[in-house]
Amino acid sequence: MAVFKPFKAVRPLPEYADRVAALPYDVMNSKEAAEMAKGNPLSFLHVDKAEIDLPEGTDIYDEKVYLKAKENLKNLEKNGICKKEPVPCFYIYRQIMNGRSQTGIVGCASIDDYINNIIKKHEFTRADKEADRIRHVDYCNANTGPIFLTYRSNDTVSNIVSTWKTTRKPVYDFVTEDGIGNTVWVIDDEKTNAALAEAFADTDYLYIADGHHRCASAVKVGLKRREQFPDFDGTEEFNFFLAVAFPADELEIMDYNRVMKDLGGKTKEEFLTAMSEKFIIEEIGTEAYKPVARHTFGMYLDKMWYKLTAKEGTYPESDPVGSLDVSILQNNCITPVFGITDPRTDKRIDFIGGIRGLGELEKRCREDMVIAFSMFPTSLDELMAIADAGEVMPPKSTWFEPKLLSGLFIHKLK
């Protein structure tokens, strides 16, 4: 039984929405953020990446950055760019990318559901990344970036969303520079909001699709507030965090590819011999190879593409984690052949989201890498099976597109 509730969002006035909205903070570095926000003082990057408004070279974890974020967020309301909703609402958020549509509900999820595993995870988090967002949420006293949740399709939710979209006008409707359509409807009817909340209460679980660090940080700030206000009754806003929940059947996971700096001390011939022990190797040619089925991989080496097929017996099909393609490659290639045991920290490996295309793999091999592997995407069914089993995926297993924009909805903790 999942808790998902309406809230009084602080959000941009319609005429400012497309200028405020920005990509999430964790898909860019400070230099890229500064370039993206150049000439746009309303960009939400001034909140999420506030170091861009401080002297170049400022430590991104300096207290000045969090104080600047707090100031910039406050100014959005003070200057009339954003306004707080007068009543609690759910919001419908539709994104369209390359003709594919995904429509989610914007609301607030419960920190207790996260603690009690009603909200399920599939990744480990890193303490340093958590610490940054904990301070950001704490100083801003708000959730500024939504958590990307998914759930098994619910007919009641789908029917409410469909009816509202076809009978009401959107409050925002714009296309970003990368061609992604973003449309938002405000559900300001109390009975409809109550029906949606009840429908989510009939949903057994919510799953984190993307945003594990943001989610863990939001929960820890909520727990910190509980310590500060020991007489809390559970209804305070700090008991909840900002999220967008999408039905799983509308989402698509893209490939998350790998590149390596060397061949683990082997010659090309020695490397191919070692790989042939666990994989069937077929030479493809100079045309980039994108896998079309599970347990197959593309490999780019010395300006040539190969197709790899995992041999039988190299993976445990009944194990939801061990049978993932990212696990098969890690366990049969990256660890034993390259000697990379911790891909989170080893500098010889890098990861490239499928949104960049296979041409990016070839480009990296021309610049600073030696070999690349193209992956078949992890599925939503695999993600949910792993989360249901209480297991976690290897790092960099999923890449979701399009990304949820920040700045369209802000959830204040009080």
Secondary structure, 3 states (H helix, E strand, C coil): CCCEECECCEEECHHHHHHHCECCHHHCCHHHHHHHHCCCCCCCHHHHCHHHHCCCCCCCCCHHHHHHHHHHHHHHHHCCCEEECCCCEEEEEEEEECCEEEEEEEEEEEHHHHHCCCEECCCCCCHHHHHHHHHHHHHHCEECCCEEEEECCCHHHHHHHHHHHHHCCCCEEEECCCCCEEEEEEECCHHHHHHHHHHHHCCCCEEEEECHHHHHHHHHHHHHHHHHCCCCCCCCHHHEEEEEEEEHHHCCEECEEEEECCCCCCCHHHHHHHHCCCEEEEEEECCCCCCCCCCEEEEEECCEEEEEEECCCCCCCCCCCCCCHHHHHHHHHHCCCCCCCCCCCCCCEEEEEHHHCCHHHHHHHHHCCCEEEECCCCCHHHHHHHHHCCCCCCCCCCEECCCCCECCCEEECC
